[in-house]
Amino acid sequence: ELVPLSTLSDGLVELLEAERAQGRRSWLVLSPLSLVDGATLGALLEARRRGGDFVLFGRYPMDLP
């Protein structure tokens, strides 16, 4: 059973608030970004909309010859 978007987003905001209360800003690194599903990305963006203070950083892998 999946957790509702609002519950997941509110929980994430609450977790991040503990970091902010200590004067730190959280970084969520999505690497590689191509492996993050739409539901997870939606929950992270919803947490931002609800006041979550974090940097969302995604990267695509680069293969060099």
N, C-alpha and C positions, 0 to 999 in steps of 0.2 A: 504494500500500500504506500502510495506516495504522500509525502507531507505537503499540505496546502502551501501555496506560494506565500501567502501572508504570514503564516507561522514561521516558515523558513527565513523569510526576510527579516521579520521582527527579531528572531533569535540571533541572526547575524549582526544586526544593529546593536543588540544588547552586548554581544561579545566584543564588538569593536569599541563600544563605549568605555569598557574597562581599560582598554589601551589608551584611549583619548584622555581619560581621567588622570592617567599617569604621565601625560604630556607627550605621548608617542602617537604617530600616525601609522596605521597599518598599511602594508603593501600586500596585495593579493596578486601573485604571479601565476599566470596561466601559460604554461609552457609544455608542449606546443599548443598554441591556441586552437589549432585544428582538431584537437581531441576533446574540446569542451563542448558539451551538448547545449542545445538551445534553451532547455529548461534551467540548467545551471546558470548560464549567462543571464537569463531573464530574472532569476532570483537575485543575482548579484546587482543587476541594474535596479531592481525594485528596492533593494536594501539602500542603494545610493539615494533613490528618490525619497525614501523614508527617513533620511537624515544620517545614514551611515557615512562616517568620515574615513575613507580609505582610498588609496591609489589602486586602480585596477590596471595591471600591466600585462599585456599579452604579447607573445612573440611567435613568429613563424620560424621554424628551423631553416637555416640556410646551409645547403651542402655546397662546399667549394671543391673544385676539381683538384 
